[in-house]
């Protein structure tokens, strides 16, 4: 018998060139393209899954955002992505030409992190900190 999935948070963003951003996030960071709906350059909805859990949803910016219930601006997104191997993600990102904004380092609370910016200007941080237990 199917069970309901565990509650999740799916950050969302809009992009001027959603198809290019999808390719970048897959190639540079290692997200997995789960589904992309849309025609031509327009992406109505895309889901990119993170191999270690969760993911992001994105779509093309709407030319006329009047009445748009989700009028997000490209380049205003930021996310922290938990990974067991930030060194591998960092190496992949660098090899793909990602703009690294903070090199690998250990934080005061023991997480190994780095940060990067995607071609749309969004900020991404990757590290080992999984959050505190509740």
C-alpha positions in Angstrom: 0.0 0.0 0.0 1.5 3.4 -0.9 2.4 5.8 1.8 2.5 9.6 1.8 5.9 11.0 1.2 7.7 12.7 4.1 7.2 16.5 4.2 9.7 18.3 2.1 10.7 21.8 1.1 11.2 22.6 -2.6 12.9 25.9 -3.2 11.8 27.6 -6.4 13.4 30.0 -8.8 12.8 31.7 -12.1 15.4 32.1 -14.9 15.8 34.3 -18.0 17.2 31.2 -19.8 15.8 28.3 -17.8 17.0 25.6 -20.2 20.6 26.9 -20.0 20.3 27.1 -16.2 19.0 23.5 -16.0 22.1 22.4 -18.1 24.4 24.3 -15.8 22.9 23.0 -12.6 23.1 19.4 -13.9 26.6 19.7 -15.4 28.3 22.0 -12.8 26.7 20.9 -9.5 25.3 17.4 -10.2 21.6 18.0 -9.9 19.5 15.4 -11.8 16.9 16.5 -14.4 13.7 14.8 -13.2 11.2 16.5 -15.4 10.9 19.6 -17.7 7.6 20.8 -19.0 7.5 23.5 -21.7 8.1 24.1 -25.4 11.0 25.7 -27.1 12.9 28.1 -24.8 9.9 28.4 -22.4 10.0 26.2 -19.3 6.7 26.1 -17.5 8.0 23.8 -14.7 11.2 21.8 -14.1 12.2 19.6 -11.2 15.9 19.0 -10.6 16.5 16.4 -7.9 19.6 16.5 -5.6 21.1 13.0 -5.5 21.3 13.1 -1.7 17.7 14.2 -1.2 15.4 17.1 -2.1 15.9 19.4 -5.0 14.7 22.6 -6.7 11.9 23.6 -9.0 12.3 26.3 -11.6 10.7 27.8 -14.6 11.2 30.6 -17.2 10.5 34.2 -16.1 7.2 35.4 -17.5 7.4 38.3 -19.9 4.3 39.9 -18.4 4.2 39.2 -14.7 0.9 41.1 -14.2 -1.3 38.7 -12.3 1.5 36.2 -11.9 1.0 34.4 -8.5 4.7 33.6 -8.4 6.6 36.7 -9.7 10.1 35.7 -8.7 13.0 37.7 -10.2 16.0 35.8 -11.8 19.2 36.0 -9.9 17.6 36.6 -6.5 17.7 33.0 -5.2 20.1 31.5 -2.7 20.3 27.9 -1.3 22.4 25.8 1.0 22.7 22.2 -0.4 23.8 19.4 2.0 26.3 17.0 0.5 28.5 14.3 2.0 31.3 15.2 -0.5 31.7 18.9 -1.0 35.2 18.4 -2.4 33.8 16.4 -5.3 31.0 18.9 -5.9 33.6 21.8 -5.8 35.9 20.0 -8.3 32.9 19.4 -10.6 31.8 23.0 -10.3 35.2 24.4 -11.1 35.7 22.0 -14.0 32.4 23.2 -15.5 33.4 26.9 -15.1 31.2 27.8 -12.2 32.1 31.1 -10.5 33.4 30.1 -7.1 32.6 32.8 -4.6 34.0 31.1 -1.5 36.6 28.3 -1.8 36.4 25.2 0.3 36.7 25.9 4.0 35.7 24.6 7.4 33.2 26.7 9.3 33.2 27.5 13.0 30.6 24.8 13.5 32.5 22.1 11.7 30.9 22.1 8.2 33.1 21.8 5.1 31.6 24.3 2.7 32.1 26.3 -0.5 29.9 28.8 -2.4 29.3 29.5 -6.1 27.1 31.7 -8.3 25.3 30.4 -11.4 25.0 32.2 -14.7 21.7 33.8 -13.7 23.4 35.3 -10.5 21.8 32.9 -8.0 24.0 31.9 -5.0 24.6 28.4 -4.0 26.4 27.1 -1.0 27.3 23.4 -0.6 28.5 21.8 2.6 28.3 19.0 5.1 26.1 20.7 7.7 22.8 18.7 7.8 21.1 21.0 10.3 20.6 20.4 14.0 18.4 17.5 15.3 15.0 18.5 16.5 
